[in-house]
Amino acid sequence: MVKNGLFLASIGCILLLISANARTGEYNIFNLTTALFLIIVGAFMVFREKRKIKKKKD
């Protein structure tokens, strides 16, 4: 599950880089919102799984 979250976050980071146009200084809003959504979901999945692992150790 952690690997899936990291994968989603990395895809989100790549989309975040692609969403900006350096020549015009404009952002593609669709790519930007998709990237932020993927980063948030990926981070949530990683933190949730780490919390489960920590709880099992105790």
Backbone as JSON, one array per atom type, in Angstrom:
{
  "sequence": "MVKNGLFLASIGCILLLISANARTGEYNIFNLTTALFLIIVGAFMVFREKRKIKKKKD",
  "N": [[0.82, -1.19, 0.0], [1.99, 1.2, 0.68], [3.76, 1.54, -1.4], [2.01, 2.0, -3.51], [0.92, 4.48, -2.78], [3.21, 6.1, -2.84], [3.78, 5.91, -5.54], [1.53, 7.19, -6.68], [1.92, 9.76, -5.64], [4.35, 10.44, -6.85], [3.64, 10.46, -9.58], [1.87, 12.57, -9.45], [3.66, 14.65, -8.84], [5.15, 14.75, -11.18], [3.16, 15.51, -13.01], [2.63, 18.01, -11.94], [4.95, 19.4, -12.58], [4.74, 19.38, -15.35], [2.46, 20.87, -15.79], [2.99, 23.58, -15.87], [3.74, 26.24, -18.08], [6.62, 27.41, -19.33], [7.28, 29.43, -21.13], [5.06, 31.16, -21.48], [4.22, 31.53, -18.89], [1.91, 30.54, -17.83], [-0.47, 28.33, -16.27], [-1.74, 25.05, -16.76], [-4.81, 24.41, -15.78], [-6.33, 22.06, -15.44], [-4.4, 19.97, -15.42], [-2.96, 20.84, -13.21], [-4.8, 20.71, -11.04], [-5.35, 17.98, -11.09], [-2.82, 16.97, -10.51], [-2.36, 17.98, -7.91], [-4.43, 16.66, -6.56], [-3.63, 13.96, -6.87], [-1.21, 13.99, -5.45], [-2.08, 14.6, -2.86], [-3.78, 12.4, -2.3], [-1.93, 10.29, -2.53], [-0.1, 10.93, -0.46], [-1.82, 10.72, 1.72], [-2.38, 7.96, 1.65], [0.16, 6.89, 2.21], [0.74, 7.92, 4.81], [-1.37, 6.8, 6.25], [-0.85, 4.04, 6.05], [1.65, 3.92, 7.31], [0.9, 4.6, 9.88], [-0.65, 2.36, 10.55], [1.31, 0.37, 10.56], [2.94, 1.25, 12.65], [1.14, 1.02, 14.75], [0.77, -1.74, 14.86], [3.26, -2.58, 15.79], [3.28, -1.76, 18.43]],
  "CA": [[0.0, 0.0, 0.0], [2.88, 2.36, 0.72], [4.3, 1.7, -2.75], [0.97, 2.62, -4.34], [0.85, 5.88, -2.4], [4.39, 6.78, -3.36], [3.62, 5.97, -6.99], [0.57, 8.26, -6.98], [2.54, 11.05, -5.33], [5.36, 10.75, -7.85], [2.93, 10.83, -10.79], [1.37, 13.91, -9.2], [4.77, 15.6, -8.96], [5.48, 14.89, -12.61], [2.1, 16.33, -13.61], [2.8, 19.38, -11.46], [6.01, 20.0, -13.4], [4.26, 19.51, -16.73], [1.33, 21.79, -15.87], [3.44, 24.96, -16.07], [4.32, 26.59, -19.35], [7.69, 28.36, -18.99], [7.34, 30.56, -22.06], [3.97, 32.11, -21.26], [4.0, 31.72, -17.46], [0.55, 30.12, -17.48], [-0.64, 26.96, -15.79], [-2.87, 24.28, -17.25], [-5.56, 24.2, -14.55], [-6.74, 20.66, -15.33], [-3.23, 19.2, -14.98], [-2.59, 21.3, -11.88], [-5.72, 20.14, -10.05], [-5.13, 16.54, -11.06], [-1.55, 16.73, -9.82], [-2.56, 18.21, -6.48], [-5.27, 15.58, -6.07], [-2.82, 12.75, -6.77], [-0.23, 14.16, -4.37], [-2.8, 14.51, -1.58], [-4.22, 11.01, -2.11], [-0.74, 9.48, -2.29], [0.4, 11.22, 0.88], [-2.77, 10.14, 2.67], [-2.19, 6.51, 1.67], [1.43, 6.59, 2.88], [0.63, 8.19, 6.24], [-2.3, 5.83, 6.83], [-0.16, 2.76, 6.16], [2.68, 4.03, 8.34], [0.21, 4.58, 11.16], [-1.02, 0.97, 10.81], [2.53, -0.37, 10.89], [3.35, 1.67, 13.98], [0.17, 0.48, 15.7], [1.03, -3.18, 15.0], [4.47, -2.77, 16.58], [2.98, -1.52, 19.85]],
  "C": [[0.86, 1.26, 0.0], [3.44, 2.62, -0.68], [3.28, 2.36, -3.67], [0.85, 4.11, -4.04], [2.02, 6.68, -2.92], [4.32, 6.92, -4.88], [2.67, 7.1, -7.38], [1.18, 9.63, -6.73], [3.59, 11.42, -6.38], [4.73, 11.13, -9.2], [2.37, 12.24, -10.65], [2.45, 14.97, -9.31], [5.17, 15.82, -10.41], [4.43, 15.75, -13.31], [2.21, 17.79, -13.18], [3.88, 20.1, -12.26], [5.53, 20.27, -14.82], [3.19, 20.6, -16.85], [1.74, 23.24, -16.12], [4.06, 25.13, -17.45], [5.35, 27.7, -19.1], [7.69, 29.58, -19.9], [6.28, 31.61, -21.78], [3.73, 32.4, -19.78], [2.61, 31.32, -17.02], [0.55, 28.67, -17.05], [-1.84, 26.33, -16.49], [-3.65, 23.84, -16.0], [-5.96, 22.74, -14.37], [-5.58, 19.8, -14.84], [-2.83, 19.57, -13.55], [-3.5, 20.7, -10.81], [-5.57, 18.63, -9.96], [-3.86, 16.2, -10.3], [-1.71, 16.91, -8.32], [-3.41, 17.12, -5.86], [-4.46, 14.29, -5.89], [-1.79, 12.83, -5.65], [-0.91, 14.01, -3.02], [-3.23, 13.08, -1.29], [-3.03, 10.11, -1.82], [-0.17, 9.69, -0.9], [-0.52, 10.64, 1.95], [-2.58, 8.63, 2.78], [-0.91, 6.13, 2.41], [1.3, 6.79, 4.38], [-0.32, 7.21, 6.93], [-1.63, 4.48, 7.03], [0.92, 2.8, 7.22], [2.07, 4.01, 9.74], [-0.2, 3.15, 11.53], [0.19, 0.15, 11.23], [3.0, -0.03, 12.3], [2.43, 1.09, 15.04], [0.39, -1.02, 15.92], [2.25, -3.46, 15.84], [4.19, -2.63, 18.08], [2.11, -2.56, 20.43]]
}
